[in-house]
Amino acid sequence: AFIVNRHFARKIKLEKTSITFSETIVEGQQMAKLGIVLMVTQVIGTSATYILNAFISQRGGIVDVGLFQSGILITNHAFGLVFTSMGVDYFPRLSAISNDTTKLREMVNQQCILVILFITPLLIGLIIFAPLLIKILLSSEYLPAMPLVRWISLGMILKAAAYALGYISFAKGDKKTFFWLEGVFSGILTLGLNIIGYTFWGIEGLGVSFFVGYVIYIMVLTILVYKKYDFRFNREFFALFILQLSLCLLVFTGVKFFDNQWLNYLIGIPLLGGSIWYSWYE
């Protein structure tokens, strides 16, 4: 990777500039501090996952840990591209206009609309075809993870909007807000809800806790960015979000209460087709 990047980077003509070590320290302090906060935040998230895995292992056994990890694996593969793209494209653009409230508000709303349009057909497809995908990617022994995959898929539409909002504090260099919100609050909320969910409802409870967690998280985040950065969603986003969430809930409710895979396909595939057409049209 280094060799390939180096090859193409050498083709870019840049003016050579000399900079002293002390200048590097002064200019790089803000970036370094932000990087440390990001690293610590990720450590908190990883620690919460480790504690949860240990709890599941002690309470339910290693089989449940495997089912939980398989559910996370499938959903991360399905939606990881969307969130990775936001990190490499959306965040730099947001950072560039982070001090202009009007432009920031416009860009975040545009990004939220775009990501909701893109992700909705994906999660509807995953909700419908979860049993088939589990059999293809893993085996029939992992089918008990199907409710978990479907709940996480439903929660992903909330995560997509929250993800776009969560970048605001980071783009502004607001280390304190980012740490307490994305690190401490998010870690405690996720771990607490997961433990409660698994204790009462087992593997499916972990999916329920994912959905409930993002309902709470996006409500807190929406209030915080409004009060702290004067950001608010526009009517266009709200209308789209309610429509897409309603469509996802309709599909989810259908597959949840009709225990017939062919019936689920009969109902779900036309809705999936409608979602793909609508997203492409918009």
C-alpha positions as CSV (number, residue, x, y, z in Angstrom):
1,A,0.0,0.0,0.0
2,F,2.8,2.4,0.8
3,I,4.6,1.7,-2.4
4,V,1.5,2.3,-4.5
5,N,0.6,5.5,-2.7
6,R,4.1,6.7,-2.8
7,H,4.2,6.2,-6.6
8,F,1.2,8.3,-7.2
9,A,2.0,10.9,-4.5
10,R,5.4,11.7,-6.2
11,K,3.5,12.8,-9.3
12,I,1.9,15.7,-7.3
13,K,4.1,18.7,-7.6
14,L,4.4,20.4,-4.2
15,E,6.4,23.4,-3.1
16,K,9.1,22.3,-0.6
17,T,8.8,24.0,2.8
18,S,11.2,23.8,5.7
19,I,9.7,23.6,9.1
20,T,11.4,23.4,12.5
21,F,10.7,20.8,15.1
22,S,9.2,23.4,17.5
23,E,6.9,24.7,14.8
24,T,5.7,21.1,14.2
25,I,4.9,20.8,17.9
26,V,3.0,24.1,18.0
27,E,1.1,23.5,14.8
28,G,0.4,19.9,15.5
29,Q,-0.8,20.2,19.1
30,Q,-4.5,20.5,18.3
31,M,-4.4,17.5,15.9
32,A,-2.5,15.4,18.4
33,K,-4.9,16.2,21.2
34,L,-7.8,15.3,19.1
35,G,-6.1,12.1,18.0
36,I,-5.5,11.1,21.6
37,V,-9.2,11.8,22.5
38,L,-10.3,9.7,19.5
39,M,-8.0,6.8,20.6
40,V,-9.2,6.9,24.2
41,T,-12.8,7.0,23.0
42,Q,-12.2,3.9,20.8
43,V,-10.5,2.1,23.8
44,I,-13.7,2.8,25.9
45,G,-15.8,1.3,23.1
46,T,-13.6,-1.8,22.7
47,S,-13.5,-2.3,26.5
48,A,-17.3,-2.2,26.7
49,T,-17.5,-4.8,23.9
50,Y,-15.0,-7.0,25.8
51,I,-17.0,-6.7,29.1
52,L,-20.2,-7.6,27.2
53,N,-18.6,-10.7,25.6
54,A,-17.3,-11.8,29.0
55,F,-20.8,-11.3,30.5
56,I,-22.5,-13.3,27.7
57,S,-19.8,-16.0,28.1
58,Q,-20.4,-16.3,31.8
59,R,-24.1,-16.1,31.7
60,G,-25.0,-18.0,28.5
61,G,-21.9,-19.7,27.3
62,I,-19.5,-19.5,24.4
63,V,-22.2,-20.5,21.9
64,D,-24.1,-17.2,22.6
65,V,-20.9,-15.2,22.2
66,G,-20.4,-16.8,18.8
67,L,-24.0,-16.0,17.8
68,F,-23.6,-12.4,18.9
69,Q,-20.3,-12.0,17.1
70,S,-21.7,-13.6,13.9
71,G,-24.7,-11.1,13.9
72,I,-22.4,-8.2,14.4
73,L,-20.1,-9.5,11.6
74,I,-22.9,-9.8,9.0
75,T,-24.3,-6.3,9.7
76,N,-20.9,-4.7,9.8
77,H,-20.1,-6.2,6.4
78,A,-23.4,-5.0,5.0
79,F,-23.2,-1.4,6.2
80,G,-19.5,-0.9,6.9
81,L,-18.9,0.6,3.4
82,V,-21.4,3.4,4.1
83,F,-19.8,4.5,7.4
84,T,-16.2,4.1,6.1
85,S,-17.1,6.4,3.1
86,M,-18.5,9.0,5.5
87,G,-15.2,8.9,7.4
88,V,-13.0,9.5,4.4
89,D,-15.2,11.8,2.4
90,Y,-17.7,13.5,4.6
91,F,-15.6,14.3,7.6
92,P,-12.9,16.3,5.7
93,R,-15.5,18.4,3.9
94,L,-17.3,19.0,7.2
95,S,-14.1,20.1,8.9
96,A,-13.4,22.6,6.2
97,I,-16.6,24.6,6.8
98,S,-17.0,23.7,10.6
99,N,-17.0,27.4,11.6
100,D,-19.7,28.4,9.2
101,T,-23.0,27.5,10.9
102,T,-25.2,27.9,7.7
103,K,-22.9,25.8,5.5
104,L,-22.5,23.2,8.2
105,R,-26.2,22.9,8.7
106,E,-26.7,22.5,5.0
107,M,-24.0,19.9,4.6
108,V,-25.1,17.7,7.5
109,N,-28.7,17.7,6.3
110,Q,-27.5,16.8,2.8
111,Q,-25.3,14.0,4.2
112,C,-28.1,12.6,6.3
113,I,-30.5,12.6,3.4
114,L,-28.0,10.9,1.2
115,V,-27.0,8.2,3.7
116,I,-30.7,7.4,4.6
117,L,-31.5,7.1,0.9
118,F,-28.6,4.8,0.3
119,I,-28.8,2.6,3.4
120,T,-32.6,2.0,3.5
121,P,-32.7,-0.5,0.6
122,L,-29.7,-2.3,2.1
123,L,-31.2,-2.8,5.5
124,I,-34.6,-3.8,4.1
125,G,-32.8,-6.4,2.0
126,L,-31.0,-7.6,5.1
127,I,-34.2,-7.8,7.1
128,I,-35.9,-9.9,4.4
129,F,-33.0,-12.1,3.4
130,A,-31.3,-12.5,6.8
131,P,-32.0,-16.3,7.0
132,L,-30.6,-16.9,3.5
133,L,-27.5,-14.8,4.1
134,I,-26.7,-16.5,7.4
135,K,-26.9,-19.9,5.7
136,I,-24.7,-18.8,2.8
137,L,-22.1,-16.8,4.8
138,L,-22.1,-19.1,7.9
139,S,-24.3,-22.2,8.3
140,S,-27.8,-23.2,9.5
141,E,-26.4,-23.5,13.0
142,Y,-26.2,-19.7,13.2
143,L,-29.9,-19.2,12.4
144,P,-30.6,-18.3,16.1
145,A,-28.8,-15.1,15.4
146,M,-31.4,-14.1,12.8
147,P,-33.5,-11.9,15.2
148,L,-30.4,-10.1,16.3
149,V,-29.4,-9.3,12.7
150,R,-32.9,-8.0,11.9
151,W,-33.0,-5.8,15.0
152,I,-29.6,-4.4,14.3
153,S,-30.6,-3.7,10.7
154,L,-33.6,-1.8,11.9
155,G,-31.4,0.3,14.2
156,M,-29.0,1.1,11.5
157,I,-31.2,3.8,10.0
158,L,-31.0,5.6,13.3
159,K,-27.2,4.9,13.5
160,A,-26.8,6.4,10.0
161,A,-28.4,9.7,11.1
162,A,-26.6,9.7,14.4
163,Y,-23.2,9.0,12.7
164,A,-23.6,12.1,10.6
165,L,-24.5,14.2,13.6
166,G,-21.7,12.8,15.7
167,Y,-19.0,14.1,13.4
168,I,-20.0,17.8,14.2
169,S,-18.2,18.0,17.5
170,F,-15.2,16.2,16.1
171,A,-15.0,18.4,13.0
172,K,-15.2,21.5,15.3
173,G,-12.3,20.1,17.4
174,D,-14.6,20.1,20.5
175,K,-12.6,17.4,22.3
176,K,-14.6,17.5,25.6
177,T,-18.0,17.1,24.0
178,F,-16.8,14.3,21.7
179,F,-15.1,12.4,24.6
180,W,-18.1,12.6,27.0
181,L,-20.7,11.9,24.3
182,E,-19.1,9.4,21.9
183,G,-16.9,7.8,24.6
184,V,-18.4,7.8,28.1
185,F,-22.1,8.2,27.4
186,S,-22.2,6.0,24.4
187,G,-20.1,3.3,26.1
188,I,-22.2,3.2,29.3
189,L,-25.5,3.4,27.4
190,T,-24.5,0.6,25.0
191,L,-23.1,-1.7,27.7
192,G,-26.0,-1.1,30.2
193,L,-28.7,-1.7,27.6
194,N,-27.0,-4.8,26.2
195,I,-26.6,-6.4,29.7
196,I,-30.3,-5.7,30.4
197,G,-31.4,-6.9,27.0
198,Y,-29.4,-10.2,27.1
199,T,-30.5,-10.8,30.7
200,F,-34.2,-10.7,29.9
201,W,-34.4,-11.7,26.2
202,G,-31.2,-13.5,25.3
203,I,-29.6,-13.1,21.9
204,E,-32.6,-11.2,20.5
205,G,-32.4,-8.8,23.5
206,L,-29.0,-7.7,22.3
207,G,-30.6,-6.6,19.0
208,V,-33.5,-4.9,20.9
209,S,-30.9,-3.0,23.0
210,F,-29.1,-1.9,19.9
211,F,-32.3,-0.3,18.5
212,V,-33.4,1.2,21.8
213,G,-29.9,2.5,22.4
214,Y,-29.8,4.4,19.1
215,V,-33.3,5.8,19.8
216,I,-32.0,7.3,23.0
217,Y,-28.7,8.3,21.5
218,I,-30.1,10.2,18.5
219,M,-32.5,12.1,20.8
220,V,-29.8,13.2,23.1
221,L,-27.4,14.0,20.2
222,T,-30.1,16.0,18.4
223,I,-30.8,18.2,21.5
224,L,-27.0,18.6,22.2
225,V,-26.0,19.8,18.7
226,Y,-29.0,22.2,18.6
227,K,-28.1,23.8,22.0
228,K,-24.3,23.7,21.5
229,Y,-23.9,24.3,17.7
230,D,-27.2,25.7,16.6
231,F,-27.8,22.8,14.3
232,R,-31.2,21.5,13.4
233,F,-32.6,19.1,10.8
234,N,-34.7,20.7,8.0
235,R,-38.2,19.6,7.0
236,E,-36.9,17.7,3.9
237,F,-34.9,15.4,6.1
238,F,-37.6,14.8,8.7
239,A,-40.1,13.9,5.9
240,L,-37.7,11.5,4.3
241,F,-36.6,10.0,7.6
242,I,-40.2,9.3,8.8
243,L,-41.1,7.8,5.4
244,Q,-38.0,5.5,5.3
245,L,-38.3,4.5,8.9
246,S,-42.0,3.7,8.5
247,L,-41.1,1.5,5.5
248,C,-38.4,-0.3,7.5
249,L,-40.8,-0.9,10.4
250,L,-43.4,-2.2,8.0
251,V,-41.0,-4.8,6.6
252,F,-39.6,-5.6,10.0
253,T,-43.1,-6.2,11.5
254,G,-44.1,-8.4,8.5
255,V,-41.1,-10.7,8.8
256,K,-41.3,-10.7,12.6
257,F,-44.9,-11.9,12.8
258,F,-45.3,-14.0,9.7
259,D,-43.4,-17.2,10.3
260,N,-43.3,-18.2,6.7
261,Q,-40.2,-17.3,4.6
262,W,-41.9,-17.5,1.3
263,L,-44.7,-15.2,2.5
264,N,-42.0,-12.8,3.8
265,Y,-40.4,-12.8,0.3
266,L,-43.8,-12.2,-1.3
267,I,-44.5,-9.2,0.8
268,G,-41.0,-7.9,1.3
269,I,-39.5,-8.1,-2.2
270,P,-42.0,-5.6,-3.8
271,L,-41.4,-3.2,-0.8
272,L,-37.6,-3.6,-1.4
273,G,-38.1,-2.9,-5.1
274,G,-40.2,0.2,-4.2
275,S,-37.5,1.4,-1.8
276,I,-34.7,1.0,-4.4
277,W,-36.7,2.9,-7.0
278,Y,-37.5,5.7,-4.5
279,S,-33.9,6.1,-3.4
280,W,-32.7,6.1,-7.0
281,Y,-35.3,8.6,-8.0
282,E,-34.6,11.0,-5.1
